[in-house]
Amino acid sequence: MDKSLLSDVPQVAIWIARVVVIFGGLVTTAALMSLAERKVSAWMQYRYGPNRVGPFGLLQPLADGLKFLFKEELIPAGANKLLFRLAPAMAAIPSMMTIAVIPIGTLVIDGDTIPLSIAPGVDLGIMYMLALGGLAVYGAILGGWASNSKYSLMGGLRASAQMISYELSLILSILVAVVLSGSLDLTKIVEAQSHGFWNVFTPFGFVAFVLFTIASFAETNRHPFDFAECEPELVGGFHTEYSAMRFALFFLGEYCAMTVMACLNVTLFLGGPSLPFLENTPWWLGIPVFLLKAAFFLFLFIWVRWTLPRFRFDQLMRLGWKVALPIALANLLVAGAWVAFTTKGG
């Protein structure tokens, strides 16, 4: 019997390769998003944007990284040094680790199927993501409190209030996808949509999709919900006193969180690597389809930033508690009742 090309390759080596590809892709995407942020805003404002470092400015993220490496790191007098150093890592690591359970697609090599996910088929994948995602708020609040600065503290308080408020709507929206698919495993949620009828095409899924998209802007502190930074009022928010690589870690965490939210939106509501109304999308087409869907949401993050004005803080909280949360809760209850009625015959 002929052996496949991967029959003699240790499973540990395959797992390490998946880790390198997925984590490397996430960090590279986060770095390129800093370039895309400036390029897209320049395009919308009829100017050039970065165009000096490398062809078309493509090496600008590398130049920014080198600049951060050689900058001097300062710690304010009176700051809590341990928490001041720990906060940037607490902001970046959770958003990077949540990518582990997202199924990006599959590779088929000589008949062997390799899932493009660090931890495929985790039964409680949704719970893993929610548990880690909830830790990101500690990076903002500790960074603001440990800096011994009133501006930073105010930014940290705003960030924690905003992220906690919209996390409730985010979780309720995710649970709608769980109810529609009947599983907490992200791979099974994608499989439930693989026949081409995505969750977003159902009334409950569409409402959850809209609420999830709005909440993802608030969870990642993006415009028009960027009250954690809000330069006209707070100078720079919770990271005002940070410099060099610690400052860069906050932004790496933000762009990684944006990438993860885009991938999660695609997975929960847009069928992951599948095409609409098409069963059994070929594996070689699934990966670019998934990446294109995620790229659209990443573009949406930038597009909204340079289009919409910022909310007032009272408007932000009112939208989260009095509008988004009741709608998300009612939508989940109705979706659950509908699924129970249709699956058990009333």
C-alpha positions in Angstrom: 0.0 0.0 0.0 1.3 3.4 -0.9 2.1 5.7 1.9 0.9 9.3 2.0 3.4 12.1 2.1 2.5 12.9 5.7 2.4 9.3 7.1 5.9 9.5 8.5 5.6 13.1 9.8 5.1 13.3 13.6 1.8 14.8 14.6 3.7 17.2 16.9 5.6 18.6 13.9 2.3 19.1 12.1 0.8 20.9 15.1 3.9 23.1 15.4 3.7 24.0 11.8 0.0 25.0 12.3 0.9 27.1 15.3 3.7 28.9 13.3 1.5 29.6 10.3 -1.6 30.8 12.2 0.2 32.8 14.9 2.6 34.2 12.3 -0.2 35.1 10.1 -2.1 36.8 12.9 0.9 39.0 14.0 1.8 39.8 10.3 -1.8 40.8 9.7 -1.8 43.0 12.8 1.4 44.7 11.6 0.0 45.2 8.1 -3.2 46.6 9.5 -1.2 49.6 10.9 -0.2 50.2 7.2 -3.7 49.6 5.9 -5.1 52.0 8.5 -3.0 54.8 7.0 -3.3 53.7 3.4 -7.1 53.5 3.4 -7.5 56.8 5.3 -5.2 58.4 2.8 -7.3 57.0 -0.1 -10.5 58.3 1.5 -8.9 61.7 2.0 -7.3 62.0 -1.5 -3.7 61.8 -0.3 -0.8 59.3 -0.6 -0.2 57.9 2.8 3.1 56.0 3.6 5.1 55.6 0.3 8.8 56.1 1.2 9.8 52.9 3.0 9.9 50.1 0.5 7.7 49.7 -2.6 4.4 51.5 -2.1 5.4 51.9 1.6 5.0 48.2 2.3 8.0 48.1 4.7 6.6 50.9 6.9 5.4 48.4 9.6 8.9 47.0 9.8 10.3 50.5 10.1 7.8 51.3 12.9 8.8 48.1 14.7 12.5 48.9 14.6 11.7 52.4 15.8 9.8 51.1 18.8 12.7 48.6 19.6 15.2 51.4 19.9 13.1 54.0 21.7 13.7 54.5 25.4 11.2 52.9 27.8 10.1 55.2 30.6 8.2 54.4 33.8 6.5 57.3 35.6 7.4 58.2 39.1 5.0 56.6 41.6 3.8 54.0 39.1 3.2 50.4 40.1 6.2 48.9 38.2 5.0 45.3 38.2 1.5 46.1 36.9 2.8 48.8 34.6 5.0 46.2 32.9 2.3 43.5 32.9 -0.6 45.5 31.5 0.6 45.6 27.8 1.1 41.8 27.8 -2.4 41.3 29.4 -3.9 43.4 26.6 -2.1 41.6 23.7 -1.9 37.9 24.8 -5.6 37.1 25.2 -6.5 38.5 21.8 -3.7 36.5 20.2 -4.6 33.2 22.0 -8.3 33.3 21.0 -7.3 32.6 17.4 -6.4 29.0 18.4 -9.9 27.6 18.1 -11.1 29.4 14.9 -11.3 27.0 11.9 -9.9 28.8 9.0 -10.2 25.9 6.5 -8.5 22.7 5.6 -5.5 21.6 3.6 -5.5 18.3 1.7 -2.1 16.9 1.0 -1.8 13.5 -0.8 -5.2 12.5 0.6 -4.5 13.6 4.2 -6.8 16.4 5.5 -5.1 18.9 7.8 -7.4 21.4 9.6 -6.0 25.0 9.6 -6.7 25.5 13.3 -4.3 25.2 16.3 -6.9 23.4 18.4 -9.6 21.9 16.0 -12.7 20.3 17.3 -12.7 21.8 20.9 -16.1 21.0 22.3 -16.2 24.2 24.4 -14.4 26.4 21.8 -16.9 29.3 22.4 -16.4 29.1 26.1 -12.6 29.2 25.6 -12.9 32.4 23.4 -15.2 34.1 25.8 -13.0 33.3 28.8 -9.9 34.6 27.2 -11.6 37.6 25.6 -12.9 38.8 28.9 -9.3 39.1 30.2 -8.4 41.8 27.7 -10.2 44.4 29.8 -7.6 43.9 32.6 -4.9 45.2 30.3 -6.7 48.5 29.8 -7.7 49.1 33.4 -4.4 48.0 34.9 -2.5 50.0 32.4 -4.5 53.1 33.4 -4.4 52.6 37.1 -0.7 51.6 37.3 0.5 54.6 35.4 -0.2 57.0 38.3 -1.8 59.5 35.9 -5.4 60.9 36.1 -5.7 60.9 32.3 -4.6 57.2 32.1 -6.9 56.3 35.0 -9.9 57.9 33.3 -9.1 56.1 30.0 -8.9 52.8 31.9 -12.2 53.4 33.6 -13.9 54.3 30.3 -12.4 51.2 28.6 -13.5 48.9 31.4 -17.1 50.3 31.5 -17.4 50.2 27.7 -16.0 46.7 27.2 -18.0 45.2 30.0 -21.2 46.8 28.8 -20.9 45.6 25.2 -19.5 42.2 26.1 -23.0 41.2 27.3 -24.5 42.0 23.9 -21.6 40.2 22.2 -22.1 37.0 24.2 -25.9 37.0 23.6 -25.2 37.4 19.9 -22.8 34.5 19.9 -25.3 32.3 21.7 -27.7 32.8 18.9 -25.2 31.1 16.6 -24.8 28.4 19.2 -28.6 27.8 19.4 -28.9 27.7 15.6 -26.1 25.1 15.2 -26.6 23.2 18.5 -23.0 23.2 19.4 -20.3 25.2 21.3 -17.7 23.8 18.9 -16.7 26.4 16.2 -15.9 23.6 13.7 -19.5 22.2 14.1 -20.9 25.7 13.8 -19.2 26.0 10.5 -20.3 22.5 9.4 -23.9 23.4 10.3 -23.7 26.2 7.7 -21.7 24.2 5.1 -24.8 23.4 3.1 -24.8 27.1 2.1 -27.5 28.5 4.3 -25.5 30.7 6.6 -26.8 31.9 10.0 -26.9 35.5 8.7 -29.7 34.5 6.3 -32.1 33.6 9.2 -34.0 36.5 10.9 -32.4 35.7 14.3 -29.0 35.3 12.8 -29.2 38.6 11.0 -30.1 40.5 14.1 -27.3 38.7 16.0 -24.9 39.5 13.2 -25.6 43.2 13.3 -25.4 43.3 17.1 -22.1 41.3 17.1 -20.6 43.6 14.5 -21.5 46.7 16.6 -20.3 45.1 19.8 -17.0 44.1 18.2 -16.3 47.8 17.5 -16.8 48.6 21.2 -14.9 45.5 22.4 -11.8 46.6 20.4 -12.1 50.3 21.3 -12.5 51.3 17.7 -14.2 54.4 16.4 -16.9 55.5 17.1 -16.4 53.8 20.5 -12.8 54.8 21.1 -13.5 56.6 24.4 -10.6 54.7 26.0 -8.2 56.8 24.0 -10.2 59.9 22.9 -7.2 62.2 22.2 -9.2 65.5 22.4 -10.2 64.8 26.0 -7.7 62.4 27.5 -4.5 63.1 25.6 -4.0 59.3 24.9 -6.2 57.4 27.3 -4.9 54.4 29.4 -1.6 54.2 27.5 -0.7 57.8 27.8 2.4 57.1 29.9 3.7 54.2 27.8 6.5 54.3 25.3 8.6 52.0 23.1 7.6 48.3 22.8 5.2 48.5 25.7 3.3 51.1 23.8 3.5 49.0 20.6 2.1 46.0 22.5 -1.2 47.8 23.2 -1.6 48.5 19.5 -0.6 45.0 18.5 -3.3 43.7 20.9 -5.9 46.0 19.3 -5.1 44.9 15.8 -5.0 41.3 16.8 -8.4 41.7 18.5 -9.8 43.3 15.3 -8.5 40.3 13.3 -9.9 37.8 15.7 -13.3 39.5 15.8 -13.4 39.6 12.0 -12.6 35.9 11.8 -15.1 35.1 14.5 -17.8 37.0 12.7 -17.1 35.1 9.5 -17.2 31.8 11.5 -20.4 32.4 13.4 -22.6 34.0 10.8 -21.0 33.8 7.3 -20.3 30.1 7.0 -16.5 30.3 7.6 -14.7 29.0 4.5 -17.9 28.0 2.7 -19.6 29.8 -0.2 -23.3 30.8 0.0 -25.9 28.3 -1.3 -23.1 25.8 -2.3 -22.6 22.5 -0.5 -19.1 21.1 0.0 -16.9 24.1 -1.0 -13.6 22.7 -2.3 -10.8 22.9 0.2 -8.5 24.9 -2.1 -11.2 27.6 -2.5 -12.3 27.6 1.2 -9.1 29.3 2.5 -9.1 32.3 0.2 -12.9 32.7 0.7 -12.4 32.8 4.5 -9.6 35.3 4.2 -11.6 37.6 1.8 -14.5 37.6 4.2 -12.3 38.5 7.1 -10.5 41.2 5.0 -13.9 42.8 4.4 -14.6 43.2 8.1 -11.1 44.5 8.7 -11.7 47.1 6.0 -15.0 47.9 7.7 -13.2 48.7 10.9 -11.1 51.3 9.0 -14.0 52.6 6.9 -16.2 53.3 9.9 -13.3 55.1 11.7 -13.0 57.6 8.9 -16.7 58.0 8.3 -18.7 58.3 11.5 -18.4 60.8 14.3 -17.6 59.7 17.8 -20.5 59.2 20.2 -20.8 61.0 23.5 -20.1 58.7 26.5 -23.7 58.8 27.7 -24.9 57.9 24.1 -22.4 55.0 24.1 -23.7 53.6 27.4 -27.4 54.2 26.5 -26.9 52.3 23.2 -25.3 49.4 25.0 -27.7 49.0 28.0 -31.0 50.3 26.7 -30.9 49.3 23.0 -28.4 46.6 22.2 -28.8 44.5 25.4 -32.6 44.2 25.3 -32.7 43.4 21.6 -29.9 40.8 22.0 -31.7 39.1 24.9 -35.1 39.1 23.1 -33.5 37.8 19.9 -31.8 34.9 21.8 -35.1 34.0 23.6 -37.1 34.0 20.3 -34.4 32.0 18.5 -34.3 29.4 21.3 -38.1 29.1 21.3 -38.1 28.7 17.5 -35.4 26.1 17.4 -37.1 24.1 20.2 -40.5 24.3 18.4 -39.1 23.2 15.0 -36.8 20.4 16.2 -39.3 18.8 18.7 -42.5 19.4 16.7 -43.9 21.9 19.1 
